[in-house]
Structure formats: structure tokens, C-alpha cells
């Protein structure tokens, strides 16, 4: 499959296909996070320029538009690489906000009437921990 990117990219589609699936998935996630943050910055910059025009902010907006386009294209290339490797297209790799799961008191599982203290569930031997960034350990 030949693919001609619109933006300069650090790798070709053929090179991406040679990467391991976990590496591709990790890079997709990293790029999607970067694009999300850039879009938030763009919103703030656009609001600032609307209030008070600033040539530096305007230039940053233009540069960020190029970076966003390049990173979105890179995500598309990596998704194509997954397809080439036989991994079917999946909404798993589509960016969408997922709020962290937080149970309210009424949603907590019923505790067994026992004098034993229950420990939190673990995965791979690590206790689940809430982090400042809302992430979880896998």
C-alpha cells in the first residue's frame, strides 16, 4: 500500500507496518493526547486573540494548526499500519473523552457482613490507586 502524506512525517507507512502492535497502539494514544492538548491550547489562543489581537498568538495558532494536521495524519498512518498487520479497525483508537470511573456511595458493591477487612481488587499484583491525573494502573 502506497501512501503519500500531506505533511512531513518521521516515518513512512511501510516503516510503521514493521513496528510491533503495542508500539503502534502506544504511539496512537500519545499522539491523540497531544492533539487533544493542542486543541485546548488553540481554543485559549483564539479566545485571547479575539479579545486583544496579538501577532505572536496568531503565529502560534497557525503553527499549531500545522502540528495538529501532521499529528492527525500520523495517527491515520498508524491506524493504516494496524490494518495492514491484520488488526481490524476499532473505535478503541478513536479519540473520545472517557471520564474516570467514580462510584458513588449508592453504587458501591454490598459489603459482606464479615469481620474481615476486604482489600481492594488487584491486577498483576498491584493495588488500584487513584492518581492526581485520574489515570489508573494497568
HUMOQUI-V732784 format. One record per helix or strand. SS is the DSSP state (2 for helix, 1 for strand). FROM is the first residue (numbers start at 0). TO is the last residue. If there is no record, write none. Layout:
# HUMOQUI-V732784
ss: (SS,SS)
from: (FROM,FROM)
to: (TO,TO)
This chain:
# HUMOQUI-V732784
ss: (2,2,2,2,2,1,1)
from: (12,20,54,90,104,121,125)
to: (16,50,83,92,106,122,126)
